[in-house]
């Protein structure tokens, strides 16, 4: 079997190269941003794309490029927001997912703030995670936020409700104004 391994590796590399599969695959695990980005979905942030390729439009037809962002939901419930034709934000609404595991940031089944932060810090040990308590987070009454920034100026944010349970997880490639 090991005699065929090099041929199999060459065939796989050729296939990925020809199919474009090497553009945004989980193999780029040495880069924290790429690892975090890929954990949300297979559609790469900060790259041109076709919103319709993501999935269904979830906020009806009341969106445009003049301030009301369209949200495109993929098959596992991750919402994608484009700035023009560039994917800018990925968002997970925990209530919409129920008890399903969350692949984003390797959160899995964790929902309590302590458990979620432990999972995220283990997944992204090179990224400092800072938290703001309710009243200082600016996210609404009783909402705490925890976030981390990547060297490329992208960031992620986790929101926790008054009960200390995860509300949402998001990753932003850049600021949309």
Secondary structure, 3 states (H helix, E strand, C coil): CHHHHHHHHHHHHHHHHHHCCCCCCCCCCCCHHHHHHHHHCCCCCCCECCHHHHCEECCCCCCCCCCCCCEEECCCCCEEEEECCEEEEEEEEHHHHCCCCECHHHCECCCEHHHHHHHHHHHCCCCCCEEECCCCCCCCCCCEEEEEECCCCCEEEEEECCCCEEEEEEEECCCCC
